[in-house]
Amino acid sequence: MIEPHGGVLINRIANQEEKQFYLSLNLKRIYIDKDEALDAEKIAIGSFSPLEGFLNYEDLQSVCRNMSLKDGTVWSIPVILQIDNISDLKEDEQVILIDKTDNKPIAVLHIEDIYKLNKKEIANTVFGTLDVNHPGVKKLFSKGDYAIGGKIKLLNRPDFPNKEYELDPQETREIFKEKGWKTIVAFQTRNAPHRAHEYLHRLGMEIGDGLLIHPIIGLKKEGDFDSSVIIQAYQILINNYYPHHKVLLAGLSTSMRYAGPREAVFHAIIRKNYGCTHFLVGRDHAGVGDYYDPFAAHRIFDEIPDIGIKIIKFSNVYHCKKCDGIVSENICSHSEDQIVKISMTKIRKTLSEGKRPPSEVLREEVADFLIKNFQLVTEDYR
């Protein structure tokens, strides 16, 4: 089985005795958003190994400038706890993190350091823009100007829709072992499945012993598909077209960062922690609008040290009338007039009008389900 990132699968979950002890203390409370509660959970269960807590100042600086933690371990996305008021906090004290949506105690944080954020530097280095129309930049700028870093202990799992579809890294690793899968290909998505996705799934099943379809079910931007709809659409596709012994479907409740190439690295590391040996990276991975070159997520893996999971890069995938099927530009030589591009933006628009997209773009069963259950994220990214 592939080693977790950093060599150890982190476990920062408090046992019952620890939980009762921490809750008995009169600790200061910090109220956090749902995305930060989910981040605390992902740290604790090992999804974000080797992180044991929210980034301190030195690690944040290194991640932004060098795309690594201060010890040199490749890490591409800041996982930080932003706060507004630091007046009553001090280093080397413990605080309890409370999910502000339901007042549930989520974790205890041992404060290692407290620091002011350079939001412009973070935005420029991580997202490549200061434009507040970018959802990741908008979120960064909307939260506190300070951050606290330090290790956490998880007290309770945050409540969130569709959590029943989620598996912990230890659980997926056990499932892979039980199935006898030695090579596991991971597919990341935040969308319902169209035929280009299906093409990549099938290639993944050819390459590996098994395929992990691992959709993001955390917070996403307005206009993305609702997570429950995505999961059910995948279930329809798997039940009707895929060999069940070759596929595992599980949700991942973390926020989309929309950080393009840097997020591609982050997603690959996460899937390595879940036990996957290969990771599919297609066109404009984790992109949004026109902020990133469509193949920047391919090139970034050539610019960083080997992270220990094999990256499978795919170019443009589309339907070719002449080839009479879904192909990529690497295996098709036909002209533009023979090509039907597959755009999720166009698919969503068609579905919103109650129309079924062409079958070469979207499976009829999936299309009918999406028309009947059409639901997009309607709230702001936070």
C-alpha positions in Angstrom: 0.0 0.0 0.0 1.3 3.5 -0.9 2.6 5.5 2.0 0.7 8.6 3.1 2.2 12.0 2.3 5.0 12.6 4.7 5.1 8.9 5.6 2.5 8.7 8.4 -1.3 8.8 8.2 -2.1 11.5 10.8 -4.7 10.7 13.5 -5.7 13.7 15.7 -9.0 12.4 16.9 -9.6 12.7 20.6 -10.7 9.5 22.4 -13.7 9.6 24.7 -11.6 10.3 27.8 -9.7 13.1 26.1 -12.9 14.6 24.8 -14.5 14.7 28.2 -11.4 16.2 29.7 -11.1 19.0 27.1 -14.8 19.8 27.4 -14.5 20.0 31.1 -12.0 22.8 30.9 -13.0 26.4 30.8 -11.3 27.2 27.5 -11.7 30.3 25.4 -14.0 29.8 22.4 -13.3 30.7 18.8 -16.3 30.4 16.4 -15.4 29.1 13.0 -17.2 28.7 9.6 -18.2 25.4 8.3 -15.3 25.2 5.8 -12.9 25.6 8.7 -14.7 22.9 10.7 -14.4 20.6 7.8 -10.7 21.4 7.4 -10.2 20.6 11.1 -11.8 17.2 10.5 -9.7 16.5 7.4 -6.6 17.3 9.4 -7.6 15.0 12.2 -8.5 12.0 10.0 -5.4 12.2 7.9 -6.8 13.5 4.7 -4.4 16.4 4.9 -1.4 14.4 6.1 1.2 15.4 7.2 -0.6 18.4 8.6 -1.4 18.1 12.3 -3.1 21.4 12.6 -3.6 24.8 11.0 -0.5 26.3 9.4 1.8 28.5 11.5 3.5 31.6 10.1 6.7 29.9 8.9 4.8 27.1 7.1 2.4 29.5 5.5 5.2 31.6 4.2 7.0 28.5 2.8 3.8 27.2 1.2 3.1 30.5 -0.5 6.7 31.1 -1.7 8.1 27.6 -2.2 5.0 25.3 -2.4 6.3 23.3 0.5 6.1 23.2 4.2 9.2 24.6 6.1 10.6 21.0 6.4 10.6 20.7 2.6 7.5 18.5 2.2 5.6 19.5 -0.9 2.4 21.3 0.0 0.6 23.7 -2.2 -2.5 25.1 -0.5 -2.7 27.2 2.7 -4.8 25.5 5.4 -5.2 28.4 7.8 -7.6 29.5 10.5 -8.4 33.2 9.9 -9.8 35.3 12.8 -10.8 38.9 13.3 -9.9 39.6 16.9 -6.7 38.4 18.6 -6.8 40.8 21.6 -7.5 38.1 24.2 -5.5 35.3 22.7 -1.9 34.3 23.5 0.6 31.7 22.3 0.9 28.4 24.1 -2.7 28.3 25.3 -5.5 26.0 24.3 -8.8 27.2 22.7 -11.9 25.3 21.6 -13.1 25.7 18.1 -16.9 26.0 17.8 -18.9 25.5 14.6 -20.8 28.8 14.4 -23.6 27.2 12.4 -24.8 24.9 15.2 -22.6 25.7 18.2 -21.0 22.3 18.1 -17.5 22.0 19.7 -15.3 20.7 16.8 -11.7 20.7 18.0 -9.2 21.9 20.6 -6.4 24.0 19.2 -3.1 24.5 20.9 -2.0 27.9 19.7 1.6 27.8 18.4 1.6 31.3 17.0 -0.6 34.3 16.1 0.2 36.4 13.1 -1.1 39.0 10.7 -1.9 37.8 7.2 -0.5 39.3 4.0 -3.6 38.6 2.0 -2.3 40.1 -1.2 0.7 37.8 -1.2 -1.4 34.8 -0.5 -3.8 35.7 -3.3 -1.1 36.4 -5.8 1.0 33.3 -5.1 -1.8 30.8 -4.5 -4.5 32.0 -6.8 -2.4 34.1 -9.2 -4.8 37.1 -9.0 -6.1 39.8 -6.7 -9.4 39.9 -8.4 -12.2 39.5 -5.8 -14.4 38.0 -8.4 -12.3 34.9 -8.1 -14.1 32.7 -5.5 -11.0 31.7 -3.6 -9.7 35.3 -3.4 -13.2 36.5 -2.3 -13.2 34.0 0.5 -9.7 34.9 1.6 -10.4 38.7 1.7 -13.8 38.3 3.4 -12.4 36.6 6.5 -10.2 37.9 9.3 -6.9 39.7 8.9 -5.1 37.4 11.4 -4.5 33.7 11.7 -3.6 31.3 14.5 -1.5 28.2 13.9 -1.1 25.0 15.9 -2.0 21.4 16.3 -5.6 20.3 16.9 -7.5 17.5 18.5 -10.9 16.6 17.0 -13.7 16.4 19.5 -16.7 16.0 17.2 -17.3 15.5 13.5 -19.0 18.6 11.8 -22.5 18.1 10.5 -22.8 18.5 6.8 -25.1 17.3 4.0 -24.2 13.9 2.3 -21.6 13.0 5.0 -23.1 9.4 4.9 -21.3 9.0 1.5 -17.9 9.9 3.0 -15.1 7.5 3.9 -12.0 8.2 6.0 -8.5 7.6 4.5 -8.1 4.6 6.8 -11.4 3.2 5.6 -10.6 3.5 1.9 -7.2 1.9 2.5 -8.9 -1.0 4.2 -11.4 -1.4 1.4 -8.6 -1.4 -1.2 -6.8 -4.1 0.8 -9.9 -6.2 1.1 -10.5 -5.9 -2.7 -6.9 -6.8 -3.5 -6.4 -3.5 -5.4 -2.7 -2.6 -5.6 -3.0 0.1 -8.2 -5.9 2.6 -7.6 -6.7 5.5 -9.9 -8.4 8.5 -8.3 -10.8 10.8 -10.2 -11.5 14.2 -8.7 -14.7 16.1 -9.7 -17.1 18.8 -8.5 -19.5 18.2 -11.4 -22.1 15.7 -12.4 -20.6 13.1 -14.9 -20.7 13.8 -18.6 -19.3 11.5 -21.4 -15.8 13.0 -21.3 -15.6 12.1 -17.6 -16.8 8.6 -18.5 -13.9 8.3 -21.0 -11.4 9.1 -18.2 -13.1 6.7 -15.8 -12.8 3.9 -18.3 -9.1 4.7 -18.9 -8.6 4.7 -15.2 -10.2 1.3 -14.8 -7.9 0.0 -17.6 -4.8 1.3 -16.0 -5.5 0.3 -12.4 -7.0 -2.5 -10.4 -9.7 -0.1 -9.2 -11.1 3.4 -9.6 -11.9 5.8 -6.8 -14.5 8.4 -7.9 -14.1 11.0 -5.2 -16.3 14.0 -5.8 -16.0 17.2 -3.7 -19.1 17.5 -1.5 -17.9 20.4 0.6 -18.6 24.1 0.0 -18.6 25.3 -3.6 -19.3 28.4 -5.5 -22.7 29.6 -6.6 -23.7 27.9 -9.8 -22.0 24.6 -9.2 -24.1 21.4 -8.9 -25.5 20.5 -5.5 -23.5 17.7 -4.0 -26.4 15.3 -3.5 -27.3 15.6 -7.1 -23.7 14.8 -8.2 -23.5 11.7 -6.0 -26.8 10.3 -7.2 -25.9 11.0 -10.9 -22.7 9.0 -10.4 -24.6 6.2 -8.8 -26.8 6.0 -11.9 -23.8 5.9 -14.2 -22.0 3.3 -12.1 -25.1 1.1 -11.7 -25.9 1.1 -15.4 -22.5 1.1 -17.1 -19.5 0.2 -14.8 -18.3 -3.1 -13.4 -19.1 -2.8 -9.7 -16.0 -4.7 -8.6 -13.8 -2.1 -10.3 -15.2 1.1 -8.8 -15.6 2.8 -5.4 -17.6 6.0 -5.0 -17.1 8.2 -2.0 -17.6 11.8 -1.2 -14.9 14.3 0.1 -16.3 17.0 2.3 -13.8 19.8 1.8 -14.2 23.1 0.1 -13.2 23.8 -3.4 -10.4 26.4 -3.5 -10.5 27.1 -7.2 -6.8 27.4 -7.2 -6.1 25.7 -10.5 -2.7 24.1 -10.8 -1.9 24.5 -7.1 -5.1 22.8 -6.2 -4.3 20.0 -8.6 -1.3 19.2 -6.5 -3.4 19.5 -3.3 -6.0 17.1 -4.7 -3.3 14.6 -5.7 -1.8 14.6 -2.2 -5.2 14.1 -0.6 -5.8 11.1 -2.9 -2.4 9.7 -2.0 -3.4 9.8 1.6 -6.6 7.9 0.8 -4.4 5.1 -0.7 -4.5 5.9 -4.4 -1.5 5.2 -6.5 -2.5 7.2 -9.6 -4.3 10.5 -10.1 -6.1 11.8 -13.2 -5.5 15.4 -14.2 -7.4 16.7 -17.2 -7.9 20.1 -18.8 -8.3 23.1 -16.4 -8.2 21.1 -13.2 -9.8 23.0 -10.4 -10.0 26.1 -12.6 -12.7 28.8 -12.7 -13.4 31.3 -15.4 -10.3 32.2 -17.4 -8.0 32.6 -14.5 -5.7 29.7 -15.4 -4.1 28.3 -18.6 -6.0 25.1 -19.3 -2.9 23.0 -19.0 -1.1 24.7 -16.2 -2.2 21.9 -13.9 -0.2 19.5 -16.2 3.0 21.6 -16.1 3.0 22.1 -12.4 3.8 18.5 -11.7 6.9 18.8 -13.9 8.1 21.8 -11.8 7.8 20.2 -8.3 9.6 17.3 -6.7 7.9 13.9 -7.1 5.1 13.6 -4.6 4.9 9.8 -4.7 1.6 9.4 -6.7 1.7 8.9 -10.4 0.0 11.7 -12.4 -1.9 10.7 -15.5 -2.4 13.8 -17.7 -5.1 14.0 -20.3 -5.6 16.7 -22.9 -8.9 17.9 -24.5 -11.5 15.2 -24.6 -14.5 15.5 -26.9 -16.9 13.7 -29.2 -15.7 13.3 -32.7 -18.4 12.7 -35.4 -15.9 11.1 -37.7 -14.5 8.8 -35.1 -18.1 8.2 -33.8 -17.1 8.3 -30.2 -15.4 10.1 -27.3 -11.8 10.7 -28.0 -8.9 13.0 -27.0 -6.8 15.2 -29.3 -4.0 12.7 -28.8 -5.9 10.0 -30.7 -8.0 12.0 -33.1 -6.8 14.0 -36.2 -10.1 15.3 -37.5 -11.0 18.9 -38.1 -13.0 21.3 -35.9 -16.2 20.8 -37.8 -16.2 17.1 -36.7 -15.8 17.9 -33.1 -18.5 18.3 -30.4 -16.9 20.0 -27.4 -18.3 19.0 -24.0 -18.9 22.0 -21.8 -20.4 21.7 -18.4 -21.5 25.3 -18.6 -23.5 24.5 -21.7 -24.8 21.3 -20.2 -26.1 23.1 -17.1 -27.8 25.7 -19.3 -29.5 23.0 -21.4 -30.6 21.1 -18.3 -32.0 24.3 -16.6 -34.3 24.7 -19.6 -35.6 21.2 -19.1 -33.9 19.9 -22.3 -31.8 16.8 -22.7 -28.3 17.4 -24.0 -27.2 15.2 -27.0 -26.5 11.6 -26.0 -22.9 12.0 -27.2 -22.4 14.6 -24.4 -24.5 13.2 -21.5 -26.0 9.7 -20.9 -29.7 9.8 -21.3 -30.3 8.2 -17.8 -28.1 10.8 -16.2 -29.6 13.7 -18.2 -33.2 12.6 -17.2 -32.2 12.5 -13.6 -30.5 15.9 -13.7 -33.5 17.5 -15.4 -35.9 16.1 -12.8 -33.6 17.0 -9.9 -31.9 20.1 -11.3 -30.3 21.9 -8.3 -27.4 24.2 -8.2 -25.6 25.8 -5.3 -27.4 29.1 -4.7 -25.6 30.5 -1.7 -22.3 32.3 -1.6 -19.1 30.3 -1.4 -18.8 30.8 2.3 
